[in-house]
Amino acid sequence: MELARGTHTLTFDERPLVMGVLNVTPDSFSDGGLFDTPERAVEHARRMTAEGADLIDVGAESTRPGAGTVELKDELARLLPVIEGIAALDLGVPLSVDTAKPEAADRALAAGAGMINDISGAGEAMLEVAARHGAPIVAMHMRGEPRTMQHAPRYDNVVAEIRDYLSARVAAGRKLGVDVLVDPGIGFGKTLEHNLELLANLHTLRRLDAPVVLGVSRKSFLDRLLGGVPVEERLAGTLTVNAWAAALDAADVLRVHDVREHRQLAESIAALRRHRRAAAPRRRVLARGIPGRCRVGVTAKERAEPQELLVDVEVALAPAGLGAPDELDTTVDYAELAAVAQAVAARDEYRLVETLAERVAVAVATEAGSTTGAAATDGTATGGTAAPGRIESVRVRVSKPGAARELGVAEVGAEIVWRP
């Protein structure tokens, strides 16, 4: 998947993209006050680009829990000089403006930003701004607003509710021709349990057919999860959660403060994906409805005469890989499966039908697994060439048609799965 904006193209392919966080605020929870002058902010943008950021997200209003609102004029006074300064450097990465105000987004896009990151969910006014500029937009879920969002948030089904909410934002964007990325909003109006439930089921957002942005960097849920970890010591927890999402291919963009470490994470994920082999096809050989006779029954009277049996044998072969050779020694012969089952049934008597099923399974695994020849009447193999270990599991079902008729039921019998 690709998103194009001007001369910049975002490609979601082998690895997640790294979005560097640049807060030009005095009160953000992690880096407030560190980059509150245009000069410091522009230099930090240059540094994050050198460390491997794929895009930079510039925000001028703190969204930490309990934060108050910032007047539009104050947000623009912080934001525009930084956007213009970074754009003038032409660092080669797109800029995102982190704002919930359509007016601020409009001005930032005109000043050089290429996309919008809206924690308030990309309402209609914001989508119209994005459409007018031809800009992608990140729609994030938040319950309430930063000032009140952590006041006892409740959900009946947090995963389904947020998925449905973001689905509606994607649909609304598409009506206006806007590419919408989705962000579940970890930490925004969610308890620790809500956050963990979302992260564990992040793959469900793939149903929306939209790139997924994940922002967990240094957030307070890590403090509660790990039992008291201050913000400056949350890198390990952040990397762990982001690695989980990236390894499961559940996130396309990681929004982070620590760019270098996350670029290394992303490149490692890419290398592993390049070397991941396609799943081999699962091959099965079947022989069903094999007729047989056996002295089987709980009482001596039942075992006095051989009873009619039907045996089903299903053999799962070990993966052979795509394009495996069309050779006999890579499989088992279904005629042999039938011969082995009939021989085992005929040579002994059994009190339990499940014991018979087990003996058939073991015989198939040991005899058919090492030969492609036919079985002798005593159940021993008569030769063949199949390589040992080709059989991964054997499923055997033994049914007694006569007993079923006497009971007036469709089927009686036993089934066993044997894994050598």
C-alpha positions in Angstrom: 0.0 0.0 0.0 1.2 3.5 -0.8 0.2 7.0 0.2 1.5 9.9 -2.0 1.7 13.5 -0.9 3.5 15.9 -3.3 7.1 14.6 -3.7 6.8 12.2 -0.8 5.4 8.6 -1.0 4.8 6.5 2.1 5.1 2.8 1.3 3.8 0.2 3.7 5.6 -2.9 2.8 8.3 -5.0 4.6 8.6 -2.9 7.8 6.6 -0.4 9.8 7.4 3.2 9.2 8.8 5.3 12.1 7.0 8.5 12.9 9.2 10.8 15.0 7.3 12.8 17.7 8.2 16.5 17.9 6.3 18.4 20.6 6.8 22.1 20.5 4.9 22.5 23.8 5.9 23.6 27.3 3.8 20.8 29.0 3.8 17.5 27.1 4.1 14.5 29.4 7.5 13.3 28.1 9.4 16.1 26.3 7.5 19.2 27.2 9.7 22.3 27.1 12.7 20.6 25.4 11.9 21.9 21.9 9.8 25.0 22.7 11.8 27.3 20.4 11.8 27.1 16.6 15.6 26.6 16.6 15.6 23.7 19.0 12.6 22.1 17.3 14.1 22.3 13.8 17.4 20.9 15.0 15.6 18.0 16.7 13.7 17.3 13.4 17.1 17.2 11.6 18.4 14.8 14.3 15.4 12.5 14.0 15.7 12.4 10.2 19.4 11.4 10.6 18.4 8.6 13.0 16.0 7.2 10.4 12.6 8.8 10.9 10.3 8.2 7.9 8.0 11.1 8.8 7.9 13.7 11.6 4.8 14.6 13.6 4.8 18.2 14.9 2.3 19.1 17.7 1.9 22.4 19.6 -0.9 21.4 22.1 -0.3 18.9 24.8 -2.7 15.9 24.8 -1.6 14.4 28.1 -4.4 13.3 30.5 -5.8 16.4 32.2 -4.3 18.8 29.8 -6.3 22.0 29.0 -7.0 23.5 25.6 -4.7 25.9 23.8 -6.1 28.9 22.0 -5.8 28.8 18.2 -3.5 31.8 18.0 -1.1 30.4 20.6 -1.0 27.0 18.9 -0.3 28.6 15.5 2.4 30.8 17.1 4.2 27.7 18.3 3.5 25.6 15.2 4.0 27.6 12.1 7.6 28.8 12.6 8.6 25.1 13.2 6.7 23.8 10.2 8.1 26.5 7.9 11.7 26.0 9.3 11.6 22.2 8.8 10.1 22.5 5.3 12.8 25.0 4.3 15.4 22.3 5.1 13.9 19.8 2.7 14.9 16.9 4.9 13.3 14.4 2.5 10.6 13.2 4.9 7.0 14.3 5.0 5.7 16.4 7.9 2.5 15.6 9.8 0.7 18.2 11.9 -0.7 16.9 15.2 -3.8 19.0 15.8 -7.5 18.8 16.5 -8.3 22.2 15.1 -9.3 22.4 11.4 -8.0 26.0 11.2 -4.6 25.0 12.6 -4.4 22.0 10.2 -5.3 24.3 7.2 -2.5 26.8 8.1 0.0 24.1 8.7 -0.6 22.3 5.4 -0.2 25.6 3.6 3.1 26.2 5.5 4.6 22.9 4.4 3.0 20.0 6.3 1.9 17.0 4.2 -0.6 15.2 6.4 -2.8 15.6 9.5 -2.8 13.6 12.8 -6.1 14.3 14.5 -6.6 12.8 18.0 -10.2 13.9 17.9 -11.1 11.4 15.2 -11.1 13.4 12.0 -14.5 15.0 12.0 -16.2 16.4 8.9 -14.6 19.8 9.1 -11.1 18.3 9.4 -11.8 15.8 6.6 -12.8 18.8 4.4 -9.5 20.5 5.2 -7.6 17.3 4.2 -9.6 16.9 1.0 -8.9 20.5 0.0 -5.2 20.0 0.4 -5.1 16.4 -0.9 -3.6 15.3 2.4 -3.8 11.9 4.2 -5.2 12.0 7.7 -4.8 9.9 10.8 -8.1 9.4 12.6 -7.5 8.5 16.2 -10.1 7.2 18.7 -10.4 9.1 22.0 -13.2 8.8 24.6 -13.9 12.4 25.7 -11.2 15.0 25.6 -7.7 15.1 27.2 -8.9 17.0 30.2 -11.5 14.4 31.1 -10.7 11.3 29.1 -9.3 9.2 32.0 -12.4 9.8 34.3 -13.6 6.2 34.6 -13.8 5.2 30.9 -16.2 2.4 30.1 -16.8 0.1 27.1 -19.0 -2.9 26.6 -16.6 -4.3 24.0 -13.6 -2.0 23.6 -12.1 -3.8 20.5 -15.4 -3.9 18.6 -16.5 -0.4 19.5 -13.2 1.2 18.5 -13.0 -0.8 15.3 -16.5 0.3 14.3 -15.8 3.9 15.2 -12.6 3.9 13.0 -14.5 2.1 10.2 -16.9 5.0 10.1 -14.1 7.5 9.9 -12.4 5.6 7.0 -15.8 5.5 5.2 -16.3 9.2 5.7 -12.9 10.0 4.4 -13.3 7.9 1.3 -16.5 9.8 0.4 -14.3 12.9 0.1 -11.4 11.1 -1.5 -9.2 11.3 1.6 -6.8 8.6 2.6 -7.5 7.8 6.2 -5.0 6.0 8.5 -6.4 4.7 11.8 -5.1 4.9 15.4 -6.8 3.0 18.2 -5.7 5.8 20.6 -3.8 3.8 23.3 -4.1 5.7 26.6 -6.8 8.1 25.3 -9.8 7.4 27.4 -8.8 3.8 28.2 -7.9 1.9 31.3 -4.9 -0.4 31.5 -7.1 -3.4 30.7 -8.7 -1.6 27.7 -5.2 -0.8 26.4 -4.0 -4.4 26.7 -7.2 -5.7 25.1 -6.7 -3.4 22.1 -3.0 -4.2 21.7 -3.6 -8.0 22.0 -6.3 -7.7 19.2 -4.8 -5.0 17.1 -4.9 -7.3 14.0 -8.7 -6.8 13.9 -8.1 -3.3 12.6 -6.8 -4.9 9.4 -10.4 -5.5 8.4 -10.7 -1.7 7.8 -8.2 -1.9 4.8 -6.4 1.2 6.1 -2.9 1.7 7.4 -2.7 1.4 11.2 -0.8 3.9 13.3 0.3 2.9 16.8 1.3 5.4 19.5 2.4 3.8 22.8 5.7 5.6 23.2 6.5 6.2 26.9 2.8 6.3 27.9 1.6 6.0 31.4 0.0 2.6 30.9 3.5 1.2 30.8 4.1 2.6 34.3 1.0 0.8 35.5 1.8 -2.4 33.6 5.4 -2.6 34.8 4.8 -1.5 38.4 6.2 2.0 38.6 8.4 3.0 35.7 9.1 6.7 35.3 8.7 8.2 31.9 12.4 8.4 31.2 12.7 4.6 31.8 9.9 3.4 29.5 12.0 2.7 26.4 12.2 -1.1 26.9 8.4 -1.3 27.5 7.8 0.8 24.4 10.0 -1.3 22.2 8.4 -4.5 23.5 4.9 -3.4 22.6 5.9 -2.0 19.2 7.9 -5.1 18.4 4.8 -7.3 19.3 2.7 -5.2 16.9 5.3 -5.2 14.1 6.0 -8.9 14.3 2.3 -9.6 14.0 2.1 -7.2 11.1 -0.6 -5.3 13.0 0.9 -1.8 12.7 2.1 0.2 9.7 3.4 3.3 11.5 5.0 3.5 14.9 4.7 6.9 16.5 7.7 7.2 18.8 10.0 9.6 20.7 13.1 7.3 20.4 13.7 7.2 16.6 17.1 5.4 16.4 16.0 2.4 18.4 12.7 2.0 16.6 14.4 2.3 13.2 16.6 -0.6 14.2 13.5 -2.5 15.4 11.8 -1.8 12.0 14.8 -2.9 10.0 15.1 -6.1 12.0 11.5 -6.9 11.4 12.1 -6.3 7.6 15.0 -8.7 7.6 13.0 -11.4 9.3 10.1 -10.9 6.9 12.4 -11.3 3.9 13.6 -14.6 5.2 10.2 -15.9 6.2 9.2 -18.9 4.1 5.7 -19.4 2.8 3.7 -21.9 4.7 4.0 -25.4 3.2 0.8 -27.0 2.0 -0.7 -29.6 4.4 -1.0 -32.9 2.6 -3.4 -35.6 3.7 -4.0 -39.1 2.4 -7.4 -40.6 3.1 -8.9 -44.1 3.0 -12.5 -44.1 4.3 -15.1 -46.8 4.7 -12.6 -49.6 4.8 -14.6 -52.8 5.4 -13.2 -55.2 8.1 -14.1 -57.8 10.6 -13.0 -58.1 14.2 -13.8 -59.9 17.4 -14.6 -56.8 19.5 -16.9 -56.3 22.4 -17.0 -55.9 26.2 -18.4 -59.4 26.8 -17.1 -62.8 25.7 -20.4 -63.4 23.9 -19.8 -60.2 21.8 -16.3 -61.4 20.9 -17.4 -64.9 20.0 -17.9 -64.1 16.3 -16.2 -61.4 14.2 -18.3 -58.3 13.8 -18.7 -56.1 10.8 -16.5 -52.9 11.0 -16.0 -49.7 8.9 -12.6 -48.0 9.4 -11.6 -44.5 8.3 -7.9 -43.6 8.2 -6.6 -40.1 7.6 -2.8 -39.5 7.4 -1.3 -36.0 7.7 2.0 -35.9 6.0 4.9 -33.7 7.2 5.2 -30.5 5.1 7.1 -31.1 1.9 7.2 -27.5 0.7 5.7 -26.0 -2.4 6.7 -27.8 -5.6 7.7 -31.1 -3.8 8.7 -33.8 -6.2 6.1 -36.1 -7.6 7.7 -39.1 -6.1 6.2 -42.1 -4.3 8.6 -41.9 -1.4 7.1 -38.5 -0.3 3.7 -40.0 0.4 1.8 -43.2 1.6 -0.3 -45.5 -0.5 -4.0 -45.4 0.4 -4.3 -49.1 -0.6 -1.7 -49.8 2.0 -3.7 -47.9 4.6 -6.7 -50.1 3.9 -4.5 -53.3 4.1 -3.0 -52.3 7.4 -6.3 -51.5 9.0 -7.9 -54.8 7.8 -4.9 -56.8 9.0 -4.8 -55.3 12.5 -8.6 -55.8 12.9 -8.4 -59.5 11.9 -5.4 -60.6 13.9 -6.6 -60.0 17.5 -9.7 -59.5 19.6 -10.4 -56.4 21.6 -12.8 -55.5 24.5 -12.7 -51.8 23.5 -13.3 -50.4 20.1 -11.0 -47.4 21.0 -8.2 -49.9 21.6 -8.7 -51.2 18.1 -8.6 -47.7 16.7 -5.4 -47.0 18.6 -3.7 -50.2 17.3 -4.6 -49.3 13.7 -3.2 -45.8 14.2 0.1 -47.0 15.6 0.4 -49.7 12.8 -0.3 -47.1 10.1 2.2 -44.7 11.6 5.0 -47.3 12.0 4.3 -49.5 8.9 3.0 -47.1 6.3 5.5 -44.5 7.5 8.4 -46.6 6.5 7.2 -48.4 3.4 5.0 -48.0 0.3 4.6 -51.7 -0.1 1.5 -53.7 0.8 1.0 -55.1 4.2 0.9 -58.8 4.8 -2.1 -60.6 6.3 -0.4 -60.6 9.7 0.0 -56.8 9.6 3.7 -56.7 8.8 5.0 -54.6 5.9 6.3 -56.4 2.8 8.7 -53.8 1.6 8.8 -50.4 0.0 10.8 -47.1 -0.2 9.0 -44.4 1.7 11.3 -42.3 3.9 10.6 -42.6 7.7 9.1 -39.6 9.4 6.8 -38.6 6.5 3.7 -39.1 8.7 2.9 -36.3 11.1 -0.3 -37.7 12.5 -2.9 -40.4 12.0 -6.6 -40.1 12.6 -8.6 -43.4 12.8 -12.3 -43.8 13.2 -13.8 -47.3 13.8 -17.5 -47.7 13.6 -19.7 -50.8 14.2 -22.7 -50.7 11.8 -24.4 -53.7 13.4 -24.3 -52.2 16.9 -25.7 -49.0 15.5 -28.6 -50.8 13.8 -29.4 -52.6 17.1 -29.5 -49.3 19.0 -31.4 -47.4 16.3 -28.7 -44.7 16.0 -26.7 -43.5 13.0 -23.3 -44.5 14.2 -21.4 -46.0 17.2 -17.6 -46.4 17.4 -14.5 -44.6 18.5 -11.9 -42.2 17.1 -8.3 -41.5 18.0 -5.6 -39.1 16.7 -2.1 -40.5 17.0 1.0 -38.3 16.6 4.2 -40.5 16.3 
